């Protein structure tokens, strides 16, 4: 036994055993913050109720959907253009702009609609998918502690908790991406201050997606003045 120990036989400590909570989060922050393609599923709780998003991201391009208060909106953003599916846009417009909603429903319910250039920046999607900012914020969390291992999306993860009840699940195998982050509203890293709880799951990190603009679309400006 003494000889075996001297020769290193008997196995080395696992990643979660050989690294502190701070080191694990720093590794995850570095690798996840540099990722440019991934799939992200987000679920949040707000005063208005549950909401969420489900996106493929590749560089500056995004494809997926948002859901809130019973409304689902499909979106494609191929920088710098943003498209919303017509039927979803009509439903989105109905409460505040019934006339515009009727026009979109009549003329473009089954087509993609090119939105004004200001639309993308008016959403909070850029903040939701900004992994670099989110990862850098998580790295600064205080009171980090290891809480053991579990499985997320079929992969072994190390759970790291912070003092504000946030939970970070870091891939045990290299490159140690964040695979799940679960934050309470008091956490400074939530992407929207109106949120009381936020969870996001990352999959397909680093894998090519191939997001392209829809070929059959109508410009919202051409619909604006027409009768329904």
C-alpha positions in Angstrom: 0.0 0.0 0.0 2.9 2.4 0.8 4.5 1.6 -2.5 1.2 2.1 -4.4 0.7 5.5 -2.8 4.3 6.5 -3.6 3.8 5.5 -7.2 0.5 7.4 -7.5 -1.5 4.2 -7.9 -5.1 4.3 -6.6 -6.4 7.2 -8.7 -6.3 11.0 -8.4 -8.9 13.3 -6.9 -11.9 14.1 -9.1 -12.4 17.6 -10.5 -14.9 18.6 -7.8 -12.6 17.3 -5.1 -9.4 18.9 -6.4 -10.9 22.4 -7.0 -12.5 24.9 -4.7 -15.9 26.3 -5.3 -14.3 29.6 -6.4 -12.0 27.8 -8.9 -14.9 25.8 -10.4 -17.0 28.9 -11.0 -14.0 30.7 -12.4 -13.4 27.9 -14.9 -17.1 27.9 -15.8 -17.1 31.6 -16.2 -14.1 31.6 -18.5 -15.3 28.7 -20.8 -19.0 29.7 -20.9 -18.3 33.4 -21.4 -16.3 32.6 -24.5 -19.0 30.4 -26.1 -20.5 31.9 -29.3 -23.0 29.2 -30.1 -25.4 27.3 -27.8 -29.0 26.5 -27.0 -30.6 28.3 -24.1 -33.8 27.6 -22.3 -34.9 30.2 -19.8 -37.8 30.1 -17.3 -38.6 33.1 -15.1 -41.2 34.2 -12.5 -42.4 37.7 -12.5 -45.3 39.6 -10.8 -47.3 39.0 -14.0 -46.7 35.3 -13.8 -44.3 32.7 -15.4 -42.5 33.5 -18.7 -39.7 32.0 -20.7 -37.6 31.7 -23.8 -36.1 29.0 -25.9 -33.3 30.1 -28.3 -30.6 28.8 -30.5 -27.7 31.3 -30.6 -24.9 31.5 -33.1 -22.8 34.7 -32.8 -25.1 37.6 -33.3 -27.9 35.5 -34.8 -30.8 34.1 -32.7 -33.7 31.8 -33.5 -36.4 30.7 -31.1 -39.5 31.8 -29.1 -40.6 33.8 -26.1 -43.7 32.9 -24.1 -45.5 35.0 -21.5 -49.1 35.3 -20.2 -50.3 32.6 -22.6 -48.7 34.3 -25.7 -45.9 32.7 -27.7 -43.8 34.7 -30.1 -41.5 33.1 -32.6 -38.5 35.2 -33.5 -35.6 35.1 -35.9 -32.8 37.6 -35.7 -30.1 37.5 -38.3 -28.1 40.6 -37.5 -29.2 43.3 -38.1 -32.7 42.2 -39.2 -35.4 40.8 -36.9 -38.4 38.8 -38.0 -41.5 37.8 -36.0 -44.0 35.2 -37.2 -47.2 37.0 -38.4 -49.8 35.1 -36.4 -47.8 35.7 -33.2 -47.3 39.3 -34.0 -51.0 39.8 -34.5 -51.7 38.3 -31.1 -49.0 40.4 -29.5 -50.5 43.6 -31.0 -54.1 42.8 -30.3 -54.4 44.3 -26.7 -52.9 47.7 -27.6 -53.2 48.1 -31.4 -56.2 46.1 -32.6 -56.3 47.7 -36.0 -52.6 46.9 -36.6 -53.3 43.4 -35.3 -56.1 42.9 -37.8 -54.0 44.0 -40.7 -51.2 41.7 -39.8 -53.6 38.8 -39.3 -55.3 39.4 -42.6 -52.2 39.9 -44.7 -49.3 38.0 -43.0 -50.7 35.5 -40.5 -48.7 32.7 -42.1 -45.6 34.7 -43.0 -42.6 36.1 -41.3 -42.7 39.9 -40.7 -39.6 42.1 -40.9 -39.7 44.4 -37.9 -38.3 47.9 -37.6 -34.6 48.2 -36.8 -35.4 49.4 -33.3 -37.4 46.4 -32.4 -34.5 44.1 -31.4 -33.0 46.6 -28.9 -36.4 47.2 -27.4 -36.5 43.5 -26.2 -34.5 42.1 -23.4 -33.3 39.2 -25.6 -29.8 40.6 -26.0 -29.4 40.6 -22.2 -30.8 37.1 -21.8 -28.3 35.6 -24.2 -25.3 37.6 -23.2 -23.3 34.7 -21.7 -20.1 36.8 -21.3 -21.8 39.3 -19.0 -23.8 36.7 -17.1 -20.7 34.5 -16.6 -18.6 37.4 -15.4 -21.3 38.3 -12.9 -21.6 34.8 -11.6 -17.8 34.7 -11.0 -18.2 37.6 -8.5 -20.9 35.8 -6.4 -20.1 35.8 -2.6 -20.2 32.8 -0.2 -19.6 30.1 -2.8 -19.8 26.5 -1.5 -19.8 23.1 -3.1 -22.9 21.0 -2.6 -22.0 17.7 -4.3 -22.6 16.3 -7.8 -25.7 15.4 -9.8 -26.8 15.1 -13.4 -28.1 17.8 -15.7 -28.9 17.1 -19.4 -27.3 13.7 -19.1 -23.9 15.1 -17.8 -22.4 15.0 -14.4 -22.3 18.5 -12.8 -20.9 20.0 -9.6 -23.4 22.2 -7.8 -22.1 25.4 -6.4 -24.4 27.6 -4.2 -23.9 31.2 -3.3 -25.0 33.1 -0.2 -28.1 34.5 -2.0 -29.5 31.0 -2.6 -28.3 31.0 -6.2 -27.3 27.6 -7.6 -24.8 27.0 -10.4 -24.4 23.6 -12.0 -21.0 23.3 -13.6 -20.0 20.5 -16.1 -17.6 18.2 -14.2 -15.8 17.3 -17.4 -13.7 19.9 -19.4 -14.4 22.5 -20.6 -16.6 23.0 -17.5 -19.5 25.0 -18.9 -22.3 26.2 -16.8 -25.1 23.8 -17.7 -27.7 25.2 -15.4 -28.0 28.4 -13.3 -30.9 28.9 -10.9 -31.1 32.4 -9.4 -33.5 34.1 -6.9 -34.6 37.6 -7.6 -32.4 39.1 -5.0 -29.3 37.9 -6.9 -27.5 40.7 -8.7 -27.0 38.4 -11.7 -30.6 38.1 -12.8 -31.1 39.5 -16.3 -34.2 41.6 -15.4 -34.9 43.3 -12.1 -38.6 42.5 -12.3 -37.8 38.8 -12.1 -38.3 37.0 -8.7 -36.8 33.7 -10.0 -34.7 32.8 -13.1 -33.4 29.6 -14.3 -31.5 28.9 -17.6 -30.2 25.7 -19.1 -27.5 25.5 -21.7 -27.0 22.7 -24.2 -25.2 22.2 -27.5 -22.5 24.7 -26.4 -20.0 25.3 -29.2 -22.0 23.4 -31.8 -22.8 25.0 -35.1 -26.5 25.9 -35.6 -26.8 27.6 -39.0 -29.3 30.3 -38.4 -30.6 32.0 -41.6 -33.1 34.7 -42.3 -36.5 33.5 -43.6 -36.8 33.7 -47.4 -40.5 34.5 -47.6 -41.3 37.6 -45.4 -43.1 40.9 -45.6 -41.9 44.2 -44.3 -44.1 45.5 -41.5 -43.8 49.0 -43.0 -45.7 47.8 -46.1 -48.6 46.6 -44.0 -48.9 49.7 -41.8 -51.1 51.8 -43.9 -53.2 49.1 -45.7 -56.8 48.1 -44.8 -57.4 44.8 -43.1 
